[in-house]
Amino acid sequence: MPGQNQSIQTAMRPVGRISRTLHLVDLENLCGEHRFDRTRSREVLHRYLTQAAWRQTDHVILAAHPRLLAAVSFDSPVAMQARVAARGRDGADRTLLQHVTPAFAAARFAGVVIGSGDRAFAPFAAEVASLGCPVAVLAPPSGLSGMYQRLGIPTWTLRSVPEPDLATPANAKSAA
């Protein structure tokens, strides 16, 4: 993992006049077991965008199961350039990888941030990096493939979303 003082933002250095970053986000992977919890999925997306140093000029492609997309699509703080519904095992991975080629990403963006620790993105990340475009991976604490480290791809761990207090019902009113 990169040093504590280095952020994803400093890893994504502008290339010439290009200053925007491509974000490929597998929201199901980032949300883990809470992937169909509307509130938590919005919190996870917000944490990803914050930690990944998202800017309004960046290009975001978000893939997830249709139910998860419905949970975040209209509440997102970001105008997603693409929201892609995907079903089945590794559906979001396959769908994201079909949307952009390494050559396109390297030519059009100053850097690429992959919002998933799934191994499926490792060959894509390595090829983008080999084309001279910085790549970073932002993954959940328990879902980072060791392949990225072996390839020398910088990785960061997504800060966790606090667990809900199960002793207090979500709709309970606080005592005044």
Sine and cosine of phi, psi and omega as CSV:
sin_phi,cos_phi,sin_psi,cos_psi,sin_omega,cos_omega
0.00,0.00,0.58,-0.82,0.03,-1.00
-0.88,0.47,0.32,-0.95,0.01,-1.00
-0.87,0.49,0.42,-0.91,-0.03,-1.00
-0.85,0.53,-0.52,0.86,-0.07,-1.00
-0.99,0.16,-0.26,0.97,0.01,-1.00
-1.00,-0.04,0.74,-0.68,0.02,-1.00
-0.95,-0.31,0.18,-0.98,0.08,-1.00
-0.88,0.48,-0.60,0.80,-0.02,-1.00
-0.86,0.51,-0.68,0.73,0.01,-1.00
-0.96,0.29,-0.39,0.92,0.05,-1.00
-0.96,0.28,-0.44,0.90,-0.01,-1.00
-1.00,-0.08,0.99,0.15,-0.03,-1.00
-0.99,0.15,0.71,-0.70,0.05,-1.00
-0.85,0.53,0.61,-0.79,0.02,-1.00
-0.93,-0.37,0.94,-0.34,-0.02,-1.00
0.85,0.53,-0.79,-0.61,0.00,-1.00
-1.00,0.07,-0.20,0.98,-0.03,-1.00
-0.98,0.18,0.80,-0.60,0.01,-1.00
-0.76,-0.65,0.08,1.00,-0.02,-1.00
-0.99,-0.11,0.43,-0.90,-0.04,-1.00
-0.94,-0.35,0.59,-0.81,0.11,-0.99
-1.00,-0.07,0.78,-0.62,0.06,-1.00
-0.93,-0.38,0.87,-0.49,0.11,-0.99
-0.96,-0.27,0.94,-0.34,-0.17,-0.99
-0.89,-0.45,0.89,-0.47,0.12,-0.99
-0.99,-0.13,1.00,-0.03,-0.13,-0.99
-0.91,0.42,-0.54,0.84,0.04,-1.00
-0.88,0.47,-0.67,0.74,0.02,-1.00
-0.90,0.44,-0.68,0.73,-0.02,-1.00
-0.92,0.38,-0.57,0.82,-0.04,-1.00
-0.99,0.15,-0.45,0.89,0.00,-1.00
0.88,0.48,-0.72,-0.70,-0.10,-1.00
-0.92,0.39,-0.26,0.96,-0.02,-1.00
-0.99,-0.14,0.41,0.91,-0.17,-0.99
-0.91,0.42,-0.31,0.95,0.02,-1.00
-0.94,-0.33,0.22,0.97,0.09,-1.00
-1.00,0.02,0.94,-0.34,-0.11,-0.99
-0.82,0.57,-0.75,0.66,-0.04,-1.00
-0.90,0.43,-0.73,0.68,-0.03,-1.00
-0.93,0.38,-0.58,0.81,0.02,-1.00
-0.92,0.40,-0.61,0.80,0.09,-1.00
-0.90,0.43,-0.67,0.75,0.02,-1.00
-0.89,0.45,-0.67,0.75,0.01,-1.00
-0.90,0.43,-0.70,0.72,0.03,-1.00
-0.88,0.48,-0.69,0.72,0.02,-1.00
-0.88,0.48,-0.69,0.72,0.02,-1.00
-0.90,0.44,-0.66,0.76,0.05,-1.00
-0.86,0.51,-0.78,0.62,-0.06,-1.00
-0.87,0.49,-0.63,0.78,0.02,-1.00
-0.92,0.38,-0.77,0.63,-0.07,-1.00
-0.94,0.34,-0.49,0.87,0.01,-1.00
-0.99,0.13,0.04,1.00,0.03,-1.00
0.86,0.51,0.66,0.75,0.02,-1.00
-0.85,0.52,0.65,-0.76,0.09,-1.00
-0.81,-0.59,0.34,-0.94,-0.06,-1.00
-0.88,0.47,-0.40,0.92,0.01,-1.00
-0.99,0.10,-0.15,0.99,-0.01,-1.00
-0.95,0.32,0.36,-0.93,0.01,-1.00
-0.95,-0.32,0.85,-0.52,-0.06,-1.00
-0.90,-0.44,0.81,-0.59,0.13,-0.99
-0.90,-0.44,0.88,-0.48,-0.07,-1.00
-0.93,-0.38,0.80,-0.60,0.05,-1.00
-0.82,-0.57,0.64,-0.77,0.01,-1.00
-0.15,-0.99,0.17,-0.99,0.12,-0.99
-0.85,0.53,0.56,-0.83,-0.03,-1.00
-0.80,0.60,-0.61,0.80,0.01,-1.00
-0.91,0.42,-0.63,0.78,0.01,-1.00
-0.94,0.34,-0.65,0.76,0.06,-1.00
-0.87,0.50,-0.67,0.74,0.02,-1.00
-0.88,0.47,-0.55,0.84,-0.02,-1.00
-0.94,0.35,-0.49,0.87,-0.10,-1.00
-0.91,-0.42,-0.29,0.96,-0.15,-0.99
-0.85,0.53,-0.69,0.72,-0.09,-1.00
-1.00,-0.07,-0.16,0.99,-0.01,-1.00
-0.96,-0.27,0.00,1.00,-0.09,-1.00
-0.93,0.37,0.63,-0.78,0.06,-1.00
-0.97,0.25,-0.04,1.00,-0.11,-0.99
-0.83,-0.55,0.64,-0.76,0.16,-0.99
-0.99,0.14,0.97,-0.22,-0.03,-1.00
-0.94,0.34,0.67,-0.74,0.06,-1.00
-0.96,0.28,-0.48,0.88,0.05,-1.00
-0.47,-0.88,0.73,-0.68,0.16,-0.99
-0.88,-0.47,0.84,-0.54,-0.12,-0.99
-0.85,-0.53,0.86,-0.51,0.05,-1.00
-0.98,0.18,0.70,-0.72,-0.01,-1.00
-0.63,-0.78,0.65,-0.76,0.02,-1.00
-0.84,-0.54,0.36,-0.93,0.11,-0.99
1.00,0.03,0.17,-0.99,-0.02,-1.00
-0.87,0.50,0.80,-0.60,0.00,-1.00
0.86,0.51,0.40,0.92,-0.01,-1.00
-0.88,0.48,-0.69,0.73,0.00,-1.00
-0.91,0.40,-0.65,0.76,0.02,-1.00
-0.85,0.52,-0.81,0.59,-0.05,-1.00
-0.87,0.50,-0.68,0.74,-0.03,-1.00
-0.91,0.42,-0.71,0.70,0.02,-1.00
-0.88,0.47,-0.69,0.73,-0.04,-1.00
-0.93,0.37,-0.38,0.92,0.06,-1.00
-0.99,0.17,-0.30,0.95,-0.08,-1.00
-0.99,0.11,-0.35,0.94,-0.06,-1.00
-0.49,-0.87,0.65,-0.76,0.06,-1.00
-1.00,-0.08,0.40,-0.92,0.06,-1.00
-0.84,0.54,-0.65,0.76,-0.01,-1.00
-0.89,0.45,-0.67,0.74,0.03,-1.00
-0.89,0.45,-0.72,0.69,-0.02,-1.00
-0.87,0.49,-0.71,0.71,-0.04,-1.00
-0.92,0.39,-0.55,0.84,-0.03,-1.00
-0.98,0.18,-0.48,0.88,-0.15,-0.99
-0.97,-0.26,-0.22,0.98,-0.12,-0.99
-0.75,-0.66,0.48,-0.88,0.04,-1.00
-0.96,0.27,-0.36,0.93,0.01,-1.00
-0.13,-0.99,0.21,-0.98,0.01,-1.00
-0.77,-0.64,0.76,-0.65,0.14,-0.99
-0.92,-0.40,0.82,-0.57,0.02,-1.00
-0.98,-0.18,0.88,-0.47,0.02,-1.00
-1.00,-0.03,0.94,0.35,0.01,-1.00
-0.02,-1.00,0.57,-0.82,0.08,-1.00
-0.98,-0.19,0.12,0.99,-0.05,-1.00
-0.89,0.45,0.64,-0.76,-0.01,-1.00
-0.87,0.49,-0.45,0.89,-0.06,-1.00
-0.84,0.54,-0.45,0.89,-0.03,-1.00
-1.00,0.07,-0.20,0.98,-0.10,-0.99
-0.86,0.50,-0.74,0.67,0.03,-1.00
-0.88,0.47,-0.63,0.78,0.06,-1.00
-0.87,0.49,-0.75,0.66,-0.01,-1.00
-0.86,0.51,-0.69,0.72,-0.01,-1.00
-0.90,0.44,-0.65,0.76,-0.01,-1.00
-0.94,0.35,-0.66,0.75,0.04,-1.00
-0.87,0.49,-0.72,0.70,0.01,-1.00
-0.89,0.46,-0.62,0.79,0.00,-1.00
-0.91,0.41,-0.34,0.94,0.03,-1.00
-1.00,0.01,0.10,0.99,0.08,-1.00
1.00,0.01,0.19,0.98,0.00,-1.00
-0.97,-0.23,0.82,-0.57,0.01,-1.00
-0.88,0.48,0.62,-0.79,0.03,-1.00
-0.75,-0.66,0.64,-0.77,0.10,-0.99
-0.70,-0.72,0.48,-0.88,0.03,-1.00
-0.87,-0.49,0.77,-0.64,0.07,-1.00
-0.89,-0.47,0.93,-0.36,-0.17,-0.99
-0.78,-0.63,0.36,-0.93,0.09,-1.00
-0.91,0.41,0.41,-0.91,-0.06,-1.00
-0.81,0.58,-0.57,0.82,-0.08,-1.00
-0.97,-0.24,0.20,0.98,-0.11,-0.99
-0.77,-0.63,0.56,0.83,-0.03,-1.00
-0.97,-0.24,0.86,-0.51,0.05,-1.00
-0.94,0.35,0.65,-0.76,0.06,-1.00
-0.93,0.37,-0.21,0.98,-0.01,-1.00
-0.86,0.50,-0.58,0.81,-0.02,-1.00
-0.89,0.45,-0.68,0.73,0.01,-1.00
-0.90,0.44,-0.68,0.74,0.01,-1.00
-0.89,0.46,-0.51,0.86,0.01,-1.00
-1.00,0.05,-0.14,0.99,-0.02,-1.00
0.98,0.19,0.37,0.93,0.02,-1.00
-1.00,0.09,0.81,-0.59,0.01,-1.00
-0.90,0.44,0.67,-0.74,-0.01,-1.00
-0.78,-0.63,0.50,-0.86,0.12,-0.99
-0.75,-0.66,0.46,-0.89,0.05,-1.00
-0.99,-0.14,0.78,-0.63,0.05,-1.00
-0.90,0.43,0.79,-0.61,0.04,-1.00
-0.89,0.45,0.66,-0.75,-0.11,-0.99
-0.97,0.26,0.47,-0.88,0.10,-0.99
-1.00,0.03,0.76,-0.65,-0.02,-1.00
-0.83,0.56,0.62,-0.79,0.05,-1.00
-0.93,0.36,0.59,-0.81,0.04,-1.00
-0.92,0.39,0.48,-0.88,0.05,-1.00
-0.98,0.19,0.97,-0.26,-0.08,-1.00
-0.96,0.28,-0.25,0.97,0.01,-1.00
-0.98,0.21,-0.37,0.93,-0.01,-1.00
-0.93,-0.38,0.87,-0.49,0.03,-1.00
-0.85,0.52,0.57,-0.82,-0.05,-1.00
-0.87,0.49,-0.50,0.86,-0.04,-1.00
-1.00,-0.10,0.14,0.99,0.00,-1.00
-0.95,0.30,0.62,-0.79,0.04,-1.00
-1.00,-0.03,0.64,-0.77,0.01,-1.00
-0.97,0.25,0.53,-0.85,0.02,-1.00
-0.96,0.28,0.72,-0.69,-0.03,-1.00
-0.99,-0.12,0.00,0.00,0.00,0.00
